């Protein structure tokens, strides 16, 4: 529940398709939740350009795809090494990759 100054009461809100939080009774926009994928720059008082807003981290951006390919390659190499030594335990391979990571 959020406060709507147009209805002068606490009301339920909903998230519109444009990314705004709106009042459920009158439809007034209570909060803008706008996200952009490209960087936006503004000029500060010294005339220098700086990044406007903040970067939003996602779960997917924790590791890059090249890092994931390296981890996959390490998993295969450790598995081949363990099979070559006569140890056929996939649990040990996953533990070794976790230690490598």
Secondary structure, DSSP 8 states (H G I E B T S, - for coil): -EEETTTTEEE-EEE-TTSEEEETTT--EEEE----SS-EEEE-TTS-EEEES-----STTSS-HHHHHHHHHHHHHHHHHHHHTT---HHHHHHHHHHH-
